[in-house]
Amino acid sequence: MPRSLAPLAPVALPLAALLCACGTSTPPPGTAIADDGDYAAWVNPFVGTQAGAPDFGTGGGAGNTFPGATLPFGMLQFSPDTSPSLDNYAGGYTYSDTKILGFSLTHVSGAGCSIYQDIPILPTLVPIDQSPADPLSPGLKPAFLAGFDHLFETAEPGYYRVRLDPDSAQPIDVALTAAERSGMSRFDFPAGAAPQVLVNAGGSQMPNESSSVSIDPQRREISGSATSGGFCYQDDRYTVYFAAEFDRPFTSWGTWSKDLLSPGSTSATDVGVLRSHADPIPGAPITIPGDPSGTARAGAYVGFDPADGSTVRMRVAISFVSVDNARANLRAEMPDWDFDSLRAAARARWNAELGRIRIATPDARLKRIFYTALYHSLLAPNLFNDVSGEYLGFDGAVHDSARPVYSTFSGWDMYRSQWPLLAMLDTQRVSDMTQSLVLAAQQSGALPKWSYANQHSNVMVGDPAAILIASAWAFGARDFDTGAALDAMIKGATEPAAPTQYLAFGNDGYIQRGGLAEYQALGYIPYEVNVPNGIFGLVNGGLVWGSSATTLEYALADFAIDRFATALGQPERAAELRARSSNWKNVFNTDTGYAEPRLAAGTFLPGNDPGSGNAFVEGSSAQYTWFVPHDVDGLIEALGGRDAALARLDDFFSELNAGPESPYAFLGNEPSLFTPWIYASLNEPDRIGPIVHQALTTLYDDSPGGMPGNDDLGAMSAWWVLSALGMCPCVPGTNVIVTSAPLVRLVD
């Protein structure tokens, strides 16, 4: 790592050129596996669907991924949801489960909290003589759930297949594929059986505030909407619209609303009750997954004549604007019923994206892990505007954009690894994504922290969008409104926002930088406004989750803004932030040598335990002490110099994945990800490879339990990809790459 960080020339660094600097270490000897261009064949979408590590309280021990059909960065994710899904509630599918709830249209890969899983659709032969809605959950009654067996299941990029109730006399085969905003399913029923399909508009993973369905027999269509939200138990909410067409006429149809079944009905609407956005968060009721209180339950069913054959095809599209837009998306992306051609097109899209990195290794397991990790790195952010260009903005209004607009940014996670990887692979796409962040700020008055759909949320900490923008520029993604971006970055960093009764509906209660007034006045965020680990759903504009961790994050964001302003030729605008980038020192206790909680009076909280997460976020005092990526030399000096820091670092890596309440490394989560590369600043670069390689090969696998924790939209997977290539983008906001011994070899 450089001894100083003078302004860098903002030049994109080609991935191949970067690998040339990795030193003399090479991957294990052997004959490399032949490259036939079919990179999708090496992907196992089931990886991450089962717990691969203990649940450390940071989102579970599973990757929280999903195995269904989607395209790179697609709006629609057509994937099965299973019951009881205890290991992977956020991804919707747990590999050890035996029942399928339905095949829903939206998913977030790797999140630590539940959201989406909207509009589950399920073919069935169960007689519909009662409402299918389960009074004990947002899903269907147990009689309608379908069994499945992995012997009759396949998942690959852009395609998923399963046999429902394979041990019964009347199994149903389901196959799914996808385009960007739409998907197609093929349901193969037993010969002579009367096919039926259920559409559960009230089946979102978090309770539905409203749900509606409409059946049009002439169009052979079911359409409607679902309004849900409450991501990480906050007061955000979104509405997704859908339109589903079938290739055969209906012979029967009906709807349900809660317990009321209405055969022959063509419409149904239900309204639930989520936590009121007018209620202050303390003491307010909180709905949770599986809690039926307040959730809207409306759905539709259609039946088909068995004499017309055993196969029913359905094509479906979504929109966050309207049903009409969903129909337009469907017409544009799926003009015919050729399932196999759609599947082939999806695989071709995936091979094109995965083929941006070609590796050589004699180890088939490593190749599977690599391309599976790369696959998971390319699932988000998600396309958000329709084929017409329309999208719903953060101001609640419909806007139009000729360029792609993206949503779902897990900023705190992705800036460390996924974002630099995406920028190196496709600067234009990351330019579009960066412009999407700018649009969010223009429409709502603030840059996002952890956003999805058109909703801000106070999930996670720091000011990650500022780092994302600076890093995008540094890695060559320049096609965005840089002036508006810098304005938004400086505004968020210098203008404290007032709490507004904790409101979030319409983004009224979002605070880009909580505790900013205290940070400006003291140079750190005092412990008095700290919210402990585990209850960040209660964070609002007056409190801060992890006061000392957030101080470290703000110092890094200030550094990134300064770098960006300097690159734009406006260093004077960030002079204050340049000075504030040293604020990490204000939570570093020189008496103990650790980052610690600090009181407003200036004293440190007595009795700090280095293994404690008090005032930190998904990590401990000892783990966050190393989190000064923009001033490693300053940190080494504060730790007592090279020898003292080296001894501390060696001890730190006595364990590699010790969890957040530990004085040792936690490489299964983001705060420790840069730490192995600190050896480069200690003139011991050869120590990086053994630690990183051990983590890559023991914490990860090519099996369902192959992740050490939630993937955070691809952040951990991207870390695997970059680390295996011997790369660490260790100084966020810059194009600095610290290299180490690769595990696999990059080829032309």
Salt bridges, closest charged atoms under 4 A:
ASP35 OD2 - ARG358 NE 2.85
ASP38 OD2 - ARG347 NH2 3.00
ASP81 OD1 - HIS107 NE2 2.79
GLU153 OE1 - HIS150 ND1 2.54
GLU156 OE2 - ARG343 NH2 3.16
GLU156 OE2 - ARG347 NH1 2.94
ASP173 OD1 - ARG163 NE 2.78
GLU180 OE1 - ARG181 NH1 3.55
GLU180 OE2 - ARG349 NH2 3.42
GLU209 OE2 - ARG237 NE 3.09
GLU221 OE1 - ARG219 NH1 3.77
GLU221 OE2 - ARG327 NE 2.78
ASP235 OD1 - ARG275 NE 2.82
GLU245 OE1 - ARG315 NH2 3.07
GLU245 OE2 - ARG331 NH1 2.33
ASP247 OD2 - ARG313 NH1 3.49
ASP270 OD2 - LYS258 NZ 2.70
ASP324 OD1 - ARG327 NH1 2.77
GLU333 OE2 - ARG181 NH1 2.83
ASP340 OD1 - ARG186 NH1 3.43
GLU353 OE1 - ARG356 NE 3.01
GLU353 OE2 - ARG429 NH2 3.20
ASP395 OD1 - HIS399 NE2 2.92
ASP426 OD2 - ARG356 NH2 3.29
ASP426 OD2 - ARG429 NE 3.61
ASP432 OD1 - ARG403 NH2 2.70
ASP463 OD2 - ARG513 NE 2.92
ASP479 OD2 - ARG403 NH2 3.77
ASP487 OD1 - ARG573 NH2 3.04
GLU553 OE2 - ARG416 NH2 2.81
ASP558 OD1 - ARG513 NH2 3.02
ASP558 OD1 - ARG580 NH2 3.06
ASP562 OD1 - ARG578 NE 2.91
GLU576 OE2 - ARG580 NH1 3.12
ASP633 OD1 - ARG3 NH1 2.59
ASP643 OD1 - ARG642 NH1 3.03
ASP650 OD2 - ARG687 NH1 2.63
GLU684 OE2 - ARG642 NH2 2.72
GLU684 OE1 - ARG687 NE 3.61
ASP701 OD1 - ARG365 NE 2.94
ASP702 OD2 - ARG368 NE 2.62
